[in-house]
Amino acid sequence: MNIKVNGEDKDIKDGVTITEILKIENVEMPDMVSVQLNDEFVDRDKFSDTALKENDKIDFLYFMGGGTFGL
């Protein structure tokens, strides 16, 4: 089946969950990543229960702190 992962087309087997695609894609620090599926955030406790479907769009997002100090 065809899905889009972080903007790239990927061909994966049917029934892959979010937890599995994090492993397949070798996502670093998977416990620190937020996941959007079709532009909607997915709760971490749903990762292993959420199976991807044909033409799904999944994005892995890392939120970084930053800014200036003392200005």
C-alpha positions in Angstrom: 0.0 0.0 0.0 1.2 3.6 -0.7 1.5 6.2 2.1 3.3 9.5 2.5 5.9 9.7 5.3 7.3 13.2 6.0 6.5 14.1 2.4 8.0 11.0 0.8 6.0 8.3 -0.9 6.5 4.9 0.7 5.2 1.5 -0.2 4.5 -0.6 2.9 2.6 -3.8 3.8 -1.1 -3.5 4.8 -2.0 -3.1 8.5 1.2 -1.4 9.7 0.6 0.6 12.9 2.1 3.9 13.9 4.4 2.1 16.4 5.6 -0.2 13.6 6.2 2.6 11.1 8.3 4.4 13.7 10.5 1.3 13.8 10.5 0.8 10.0 11.6 4.4 9.5 14.3 4.2 12.2 12.9 7.3 14.0 15.3 8.5 16.6 13.9 9.0 20.1 10.4 7.7 19.2 9.3 8.4 22.7 10.0 12.1 22.1 8.2 12.4 18.7 4.7 13.7 18.0 2.8 12.1 15.2 0.3 13.7 12.8 -1.8 11.3 10.7 -3.6 13.1 7.9 -2.9 16.5 9.6 -4.4 15.3 13.0 -2.2 14.7 16.1 -2.5 11.1 17.4 -2.3 10.4 21.1 0.7 8.4 22.0 -1.5 5.7 23.7 -3.1 5.1 20.3 0.1 4.4 18.3 0.0 0.6 18.6 -3.8 0.5 17.8 -3.8 2.9 14.8 -3.2 1.0 11.5 -2.2 3.0 8.5 -4.4 2.9 5.4 -3.8 3.5 1.7 -2.9 7.1 0.9 -2.5 8.1 4.5 -0.1 11.0 5.2 2.0 10.6 8.4 4.5 13.2 9.8 6.9 12.8 12.6 7.5 16.0 14.5 10.0 17.0 17.2 9.3 20.0 19.3 12.5 21.9 20.3 12.8 24.5 22.9 14.6 27.7 22.1 14.5 31.4 22.2 16.7 34.0 23.7 17.8 34.5 27.3 18.4 37.7 29.0 17.1 40.1 26.4 
